[in-house]
């Protein structure tokens, strides 16, 4: 060392110090980066540097969500086609990318690891995106685009019946999206944040079948339909004539090894022949049903039946068509289960009436027709435990085509006529069955104005599409909803299982009566309710409306005024040692008086009324609704 010139010795010392610092920095970086990704590593715009594997996985999960939410655009034959990643099952291989990131700077020799660390001080390492799509889902998308945008599929051939005779249709070439290239392009675009519009190539598609395959199937079809086929039971022979066999014959390509054109008889085309003999062979199953006797519910058991199976019959015809005798057994299902079995109804655990409520109305109005239509549609509905039932979703929009008539509806503080109006009478009755049955109130809205024909505070209105009325069956048994009506009343009944407790209520002439017809056992939930005194009263206002048909000096009363107020409704449900209290504040708005005047008499008008010598009498018109 002492023999080196002084400047050289100085440079060597500096170099030695710098190298020692780099080595120390390398060691410190390795120590601080233990269990983390070393250096600056990115995937698209996500920085994974110096994060733990769990943190990196979470960051890549967010990236996957962003990529999936970003539309990808393509064109097929110049026509636009778009999708989002979720439609084709796009996912990032997060584990693979994190594993690869964790190996960076940790594999190879110490010198190679040192060189990686040194490079990372100045540049980021960009990790390629590892991703995949679901080929099955992608093919479903391509099938749709082929049908809509290419619209020239390959035809595999068929055997058809034309003019009562068999005719071949030979295969022909078509076109379709090049699936292999398209999958690659999809994956490339879905793996980018900065997306462009990729062009998916369309190629010729050759059919798998040949004219020889069609001719072979045609010869087989002639054999199948050359003569009648007889399928028999112990009681009856069913004869299928050649014409009937021709009418039911179908063909379809099947991708076996090798592919072929398969013949079969269509069960739907066979069914009309079977219909002629059903009365001699079949005994229809009988559905189990609920039987209501007073407050109690029992089950009339279902009965098994005997049915001809059209699908199996079609298969039996195909089997018989290739036999010398051209005959077989008519497939019959013995012990066919009814659509609704006794076991199905028993599992619903509907035992007795839980709550019933009746409200009354005048007869012979349009609203009564509307109420009866809804009652008929809901009668017999079953709401299973845990399910939510809402009136609007089940009933749908009320239309003239469905038989609904115009009647009163509150809109903008005024009662006007709308199609399906007046059905809040049913909503209120239904809501009281929910309320006194102790079921969960999901949503309900009281009327804006008070109507004495409904229980004050415990009432509801519906219109389309809102407001709505919904409840959840939070009991362990199903709820069977039954409805009854007369010309002047509507009743809604909830049957279920409340350990025998039965509540029957009604509202008439402004009075509500609630009676506990049966106390029930110790497991019953018991409902009580209180209504506060009226508070926060409001006075009605008067609205004037111009109507040139009203003579000056007269007025036409469209709506009579009524005051408004608030009440608080409390429902208490006691079951065993548990008490649940619920509270609703119901606000009734003051109903404004609406008066129509001639425009010349409107407040603050500058129009002068013509001079008249005779003042016609005041006329009044009132509208009832809700």
KADA-V397230 format. One record per pair of residues at least 6 apart in sequence whose C-alpha atoms are under 6 Angstrom apart, sorted by the first residue. I is the first residue (numbers start at 0). J is the second residue. D is the distance in whole Angstrom. If there is no record, write none. Layout:
I_J_D / I_J_D
This chain:
35_49_5 / 35_50_5 / 35_51_4 / 36_48_6 / 36_49_5 / 36_50_6 / 36_101_5 / 37_49_6 / 38_48_5 / 38_119_5 / 39_48_4 / 39_123_5 / 40_47_5 / 40_48_5 / 40_123_6 / 40_124_5 / 40_125_6 / 41_47_6 / 41_125_5 / 41_126_6 / 42_126_5 / 47_55_6 / 67_83_6 / 67_84_4 / 67_85_6 / 70_82_6 / 70_83_5 / 71_81_6 / 71_82_6 / 72_81_5 / 72_196_5 / 73_79_6 / 73_80_5 / 73_81_6 / 73_196_5 / 73_197_5 / 73_198_6 / 74_80_5 / 74_198_5 / 75_199_6 / 87_132_6 / 87_133_6 / 87_136_5 / 87_137_5 / 88_132_5 / 88_133_5 / 89_131_6 / 89_132_4 / 90_130_6 / 90_131_6 / 91_129_6 / 91_130_4 / 92_129_5 / 92_130_5 / 104_112_5 / 104_115_6 / 145_175_6 / 151_173_5 / 151_174_5 / 152_173_5 / 152_174_6 / 153_172_5 / 153_173_4 / 153_204_6 / 153_206_6 / 154_170_5 / 154_171_5 / 155_170_5 / 155_206_5 / 155_208_6 / 156_168_5 / 156_169_5 / 156_170_4 / 157_168_5 / 157_250_6 / 158_166_6 / 158_167_5 / 158_250_6 / 159_165_6 / 159_166_5 / 160_166_6 / 169_210_5 / 172_204_6 / 172_205_5 / 172_206_6 / 173_203_6 / 173_204_5 / 174_202_6 / 174_203_4 / 174_204_5 / 175_201_5 / 175_202_6 / 176_200_6 / 176_201_4 / 177_200_6 / 177_201_6 / 177_202_6 / 181_199_6 / 223_320_5 / 224_241_5 / 224_244_6 / 226_241_5 / 227_239_5 / 227_240_5 / 227_241_5 / 228_238_6 / 228_239_5 / 228_325_5 / 228_326_5 / 229_237_6 / 229_238_5 / 229_326_5 / 230_236_6 / 230_237_5 / 230_326_6 / 230_327_5 / 230_328_5 / 230_329_5 / 231_237_6 / 231_328_5 / 231_329_5 / 232_329_6 / 247_264_5 / 247_265_5 / 247_268_5 / 248_263_6 / 248_264_5 / 249_262_6 / 249_263_5 / 249_264_6 / 250_261_5 / 250_262_4 / 251_260_6 / 251_261_5 / 252_259_6 / 252_260_4 / 252_261_6 / 253_259_6 / 264_313_5 / 266_309_5 / 266_310_5 / 266_313_5 / 270_309_6 / 281_305_5 / 281_306_5 / 282_304_5 / 282_305_5 / 283_304_5 / 284_302_6 / 284_303_5 / 284_304_4 / 284_337_5 / 285_301_5 / 285_302_5 / 285_337_6 / 286_301_5 / 286_337_5 / 286_339_5 / 287_299_6 / 287_300_5 / 287_301_4 / 287_339_6 / 287_340_5 / 287_341_5 / 288_298_6 / 288_299_5 / 289_297_6 / 289_298_5 / 290_296_6 / 290_297_5 / 290_298_6 / 294_351_6 / 294_352_5 / 295_351_4 / 296_350_5 / 296_351_5 / 300_341_5 / 301_340_5 / 301_341_5 / 303_334_5 / 303_335_5 / 303_336_5 / 304_334_5 / 304_335_5 / 305_332_6 / 305_333_5 / 305_334_6 / 305_335_6 / 306_331_6 / 306_332_5 / 307_331_5 / 308_330_6 / 308_331_6 / 312_330_6 / 319_325_5 / 319_326_5 / 319_327_6 / 347_476_6 / 347_477_5 / 348_476_5 / 349_495_4 / 349_496_6 / 350_495_6 / 350_496_5 / 351_494_5 / 351_495_6 / 352_494_4 / 352_501_6 / 353_436_6 / 353_493_6 / 353_494_5 / 353_495_6 / 353_501_5 / 354_432_5 / 354_436_5 / 354_492_6 / 354_493_5 / 354_501_6 / 354_502_5 / 354_503_6 / 355_432_6 / 355_491_6 / 355_492_4 / 355_503_5 / 356_428_6 / 356_432_6 / 356_490_6 / 356_491_6 / 356_504_5 / 356_505_5 / 357_489_6 / 357_490_4 / 357_505_5 / 358_488_6 / 358_489_6 / 358_505_6 / 358_506_5 / 359_487_6 / 359_488_4 / 359_507_6 / 360_487_5 / 360_488_6 / 361_487_5 / 362_486_5 / 362_487_5 / 365_404_6 / 366_406_6 / 366_421_5 / 369_403_5 / 369_419_6 / 370_422_5 / 370_425_6 / 374_482_6 / 378_481_5 / 378_482_5 / 379_480_5 / 379_481_5 / 380_479_6 / 380_480_5 / 381_478_6 / 381_479_5 / 382_477_6 / 382_478_5 / 383_477_4 / 384_472_5 / 384_474_6 / 384_475_6 / 384_476_6 / 384_477_5 / 385_472_5 / 385_473_5 / 386_471_6 / 386_472_6 / 387_470_6 / 387_471_4 / 388_469_5 / 388_470_6 / 389_468_6 / 389_469_4 / 390_468_6 / 391_467_6 / 397_419_5 / 403_419_5 / 404_418_5 / 404_419_6 / 405_416_6 / 405_417_5 / 405_418_4 / 405_419_6 / 405_420_6 / 406_416_5 / 406_417_6 / 406_420_4 / 406_421_6 / 407_414_6 / 407_415_5 / 407_416_4 / 407_420_5 / 407_421_5 / 407_624_4 / 407_625_6 / 408_414_5 / 408_415_5 / 408_416_6 / 408_420_5 / 408_624_6 / 408_625_5 / 421_624_6 / 421_625_5 / 423_460_5 / 423_461_6 / 423_625_6 / 426_459_6 / 426_460_6 / 427_458_5 / 427_459_5 / 429_491_6 / 438_472_6 / 439_470_6 / 439_471_5 / 440_470_5 / 441_469_5 / 441_470_5 / 442_468_5 / 442_469_5 / 443_459_6 / 443_468_5 / 444_459_5 / 444_460_6 / 445_458_6 / 445_459_4 / 445_460_6 / 446_460_6 / 447_587_5 / 447_588_6 / 448_587_5 / 448_588_6 / 451_509_5 / 452_509_6 / 456_585_6 / 461_467_5 / 476_495_6 / 476_496_6 / 477_495_6 / 478_494_5 / 478_495_5 / 479_493_6 / 479_494_5 / 480_492_6 / 480_493_5 / 481_492_5 / 482_490_6 / 482_491_5 / 483_490_5 / 484_490_6 / 497_523_5 / 498_519_5 / 498_520_5 / 498_522_6 / 498_523_5 / 499_519_4 / 500_517_5 / 500_518_5 / 500_519_4 / 501_515_6 / 501_516_5 / 501_517_5 / 502_514_6 / 502_515_5 / 502_516_6 / 503_513_6 / 503_514_5 / 504_512_5 / 504_513_4 / 505_511_6 / 505_512_5 / 523_574_6 / 524_573_5 / 524_574_4 / 525_572_5 / 525_573_5 / 526_571_6 / 526_572_5 / 527_570_6 / 527_571_5 / 528_569_5 / 528_570_4 / 529_568_6 / 529_569_5 / 530_567_6 / 530_568_5 / 531_566_6 / 531_567_5 / 533_565_6 / 533_566_5 / 534_564_6 / 534_565_5 / 535_564_5 / 535_565_6 / 536_563_6 / 536_564_4 / 537_562_6 / 537_563_5 / 537_589_6 / 538_562_5 / 538_589_6 / 539_560_6 / 539_562_5 / 539_589_5 / 539_590_6 / 539_591_5 / 540_591_5 / 541_591_6 / 541_592_5 / 541_593_6 / 542_593_5 / 543_593_6 / 543_594_5 / 543_595_6 / 544_595_5 / 545_595_6 / 545_596_5 / 545_597_6 / 545_598_5 / 546_595_6 / 546_596_6 / 546_597_5 / 547_597_5 / 547_598_6 / 549_596_6 / 549_597_5 / 551_597_5 / 553_617_5 / 554_595_6 / 554_596_5 / 554_617_6 / 555_594_6 / 555_595_5 / 555_618_5 / 555_619_5 / 556_594_4 / 556_619_5 / 556_620_6 / 557_593_5 / 557_594_6 / 557_620_5 / 557_621_6 / 558_592_5 / 558_593_5 / 558_621_6 / 559_592_5 / 560_590_5 / 560_591_5 / 560_592_4 / 561_589_6 / 561_590_5 / 562_589_4 / 563_587_5 / 563_588_5 / 563_589_4 / 564_587_5 / 565_585_6 / 565_586_4 / 565_587_6 / 566_584_6 / 566_585_5 / 567_583_6 / 567_584_4 / 568_582_6 / 568_583_5 / 569_581_6 / 569_582_4 / 570_580_6 / 570_581_5 / 571_579_6 / 571_580_4 / 572_578_6 / 572_579_5 / 599_606_5 / 599_607_6 / 599_608_5
